[in-house]
Structures are given as C-alpha cells and as structure tokens.
Amino acid sequence: MNDWNPDLYLQFSSERTRPSMDLIGRIHDTDPQSIIDIGCGPGNSTHALMNRWPKAKITGLDSSRAMITKAAQGDPSQEWVVADALTYAPPVRYDLVFSNAVIQWIPDHEALISRFHEILSDTGTLAVQLPLFWDMPLGKMIDHTAEDKRWKSKTEGVSDLFTIHDYSYYYDRLTPLFQSVDMWETHYMHILESHGAIVEMMRSTGLKPYLDQLDSDSEKREFEEEVLTHLKKDYPIQANGNVLLPFKRLFFIGYKVCQ
Ligand SMILES: C[S@@+](CC[C@H](N)C(=O)[O-])C[C@H]1O[C@@H](n2cnc3c(N)ncnc32)[C@H](O)[C@@H]1O
C-alpha cells in the first residue's frame, strides 16, 4: 500500500476519534504509568489517552512515517516511534497496550494478540477496537465494485489485506492469556452531509488499498463514482438532506489481573 495521508484522515477526525474515547472510557485501570498507542496514526487516539492519563508516559507507534511526522508536529515532546506493531521490540513493558482502528491492517491476529500480551507489564491491560468492515453494506459494496470485470485484474486480492474476525475468535484467543475479558460491539450512526462524504471518509481508509492499485486519477475517480452509485441505493437521504452511515465496530479489553 502507498503511505497514509494524515490530513485526509483527519478530515473526519471526530468520527474517527470517538471510538477511541469510548474504549478509553471503559478501561477500569485508573492509573497506568506507561501506555503504548499501537497504530497511533496522526496522534488523535494518543491525545485522547493523554487527556485521560496526563501523568502517564505515552508512546505513539505507527508503521507510517507520514502519520508519525504529523503526530510529532502536534506534540513534539511526546515519544513517537516508526515501527511495525508485530515486530517492534520495546525497551520497556507497558501497563496499557491500546490500539484503535489498526489491527484490521495486520494479518496474523493470533500472533499479534500474543505479542501485545508479551509487551504488557504483569498487571497490564490490552484494549483494542476494530471496524467490522465486512459486516456493513459499505464494505461489501466496495468489494463488489472491485469484483467487476472493469477492475478485477487490478484489484484482485486487495480484500485479503483486511484481517477481521468475529467476537468469538478474539474471545478464544484472549481468555488463555487474560484473567478477565470485556467485549462489545457498537453501531455508530455517522451523520454525513451527502453520499459523497461517505466516499471522502473512506478514501483514506477502507477505499485506500483499492485506489492504490489503480494507475491514474481518472481511474480512481471512476472507481469512486461506481461506489457512490451503490451507496445511493443502500443509504437513504434523510428528511433534512443528511445521510446516516451506520458503522459497526468491535471492542475488546483484556486484563492480566482480574478487574
Ligand atoms: C485507521 S488509522 C488509526 C489511527 C488512530 N489510532 C485512530 O484511532 O484514529 C490506522 C493506522 O494503523 C497503522 N498501521 C497499519 N499497519 C500497521 C502495523 N503493522 N504496525 C503499526 N502501525 C500500523 C497505519 O499506518 C495507520 O496510521
């Protein structure tokens, strides 16, 4: 995939940051001394962590240099690391490993959860949120568009870049490692001003790996137009002209020590 575009990503900052705030709100640990925000992006989720735990030492980690550069511009005094979540060998262990809207981009979730567990302190907490992309008409229609013969030769295999399991999979991987597990799903209702805004919101995330495979701007525009046509069928315009985008997300928290 091409590198991320932090400014495009932050255009929908409040919709993107709210799940991290909801996840933070459910964590029982009131006093973690050290926190790592895995896949911190441009630092929006890291700031939500700083607001709740201003005294903790917080590290933001991301594999995208563009994202880390943006995050560091926002808060140069913080520790920001460019590294891959799966292979990063931190110098310390953390009381909280936090990851919001990231693990769907990483293939082996069994290895990942076990790696997260290893970098936690003995009483540490793991808190994760991931979008259930394939459970939404949006994800299905993007992939359906990619399957069309007009695009298939270029977009074949892109859907494999997303790794998303259901709650049952994560529960079975968490319970051997954590004394206590909390899980839930939330259907957010993003209120957007048009169908075009859904495309704009997805351009820097769910649509991105498909668009990255297309050669020219005109091809990318055509692909987006096709997605837009499908969106108009599935997501009605409300009486006031807005469009609601129901967006499903899975949350889980694992506590090494019973809470
Ligand atoms: C959708 S953004 C999430 C940003 C932020 N955490 C938030 O809550 O909005 C996903 C981020 O995960 C990062 N990412 C993807 N794969 C990664 C990996 N293997 N290791 C570290 N970061 C990764 C991307 O670079 C991107 O910045």
The ligand as a Tripos MOL2 file, in Angstrom:
@<TRIPOS>MOLECULE
LIG
   27    29     1     0     0
SMALL
NO_CHARGES

@<TRIPOS>ATOM
      1 C1         -7.0960    3.9470   10.6840 C.3       1 LIG1
      2 S1         -5.5530    4.5170   11.3210 S.3       1 LIG1
      3 C2         -5.8780    4.6250   13.0700 C.3       1 LIG1
      4 C3         -5.2680    5.8490   13.6820 C.3       1 LIG1
      5 C4         -5.6520    6.1350   15.1380 C.3       1 LIG1
      6 N1         -5.2610    5.0460   16.0240 N.3       1 LIG1
      7 C5         -7.1270    6.4160   15.3410 C.2       1 LIG1
      8 O1         -7.6750    5.9550   16.3490 O.co2     1 LIG1
      9 O2         -7.7590    7.1040   14.5230 O.co2     1 LIG1
     10 C6         -4.6280    3.0190   11.2030 C.3       1 LIG1
     11 C7         -3.1330    3.2140   11.4520 C.3       1 LIG1
     12 O3         -2.5510    1.9240   11.6210 O.3       1 LIG1
     13 C8         -1.2410    1.9870   11.1070 C.3       1 LIG1
     14 N2         -0.7600    0.6270   10.8620 N.ar      1 LIG1
     15 C9         -1.2150   -0.2540    9.9370 C.ar      1 LIG1
     16 N3         -0.5000   -1.3900    9.9910 N.ar      1 LIG1
     17 C10         0.4230   -1.2280   10.9780 C.ar      1 LIG1
     18 C11         1.4510   -2.0490   11.5110 C.ar      1 LIG1
     19 N4          1.6790   -3.2720   11.0260 N.pl3     1 LIG1
     20 N5          2.2010   -1.5720   12.5130 N.ar      1 LIG1
     21 C12         1.9910   -0.3170   13.0080 C.ar      1 LIG1
     22 N6          1.0310    0.5140   12.5320 N.ar      1 LIG1
     23 C13         0.2490    0.0610   11.5290 C.ar      1 LIG1
     24 C14        -1.4000    2.8210    9.8470 C.3       1 LIG1
     25 O4         -0.1710    3.3330    9.4080 O.3       1 LIG1
     26 C15        -2.3960    3.8790   10.3050 C.3       1 LIG1
     27 O5         -1.7610    5.0400   10.7650 O.3       1 LIG1
@<TRIPOS>BOND
     1     1     2 1
     2     2     3 1
     3     2    10 1
     4     3     4 1
     5     4     5 1
     6     5     6 1
     7     5     7 1
     8     7     8 2
     9     7     9 1
    10    10    11 1
    11    11    12 1
    12    11    26 1
    13    12    13 1
    14    13    14 1
    15    13    24 1
    16    14    15 ar
    17    14    23 ar
    18    15    16 ar
    19    16    17 ar
    20    17    18 ar
    21    17    23 ar
    22    18    19 1
    23    18    20 ar
    24    20    21 ar
    25    21    22 ar
    26    22    23 ar
    27    24    25 1
    28    24    26 1
    29    26    27 1
@<TRIPOS>SUBSTRUCTURE
     1 LIG1         1 GROUP 0 **** ****
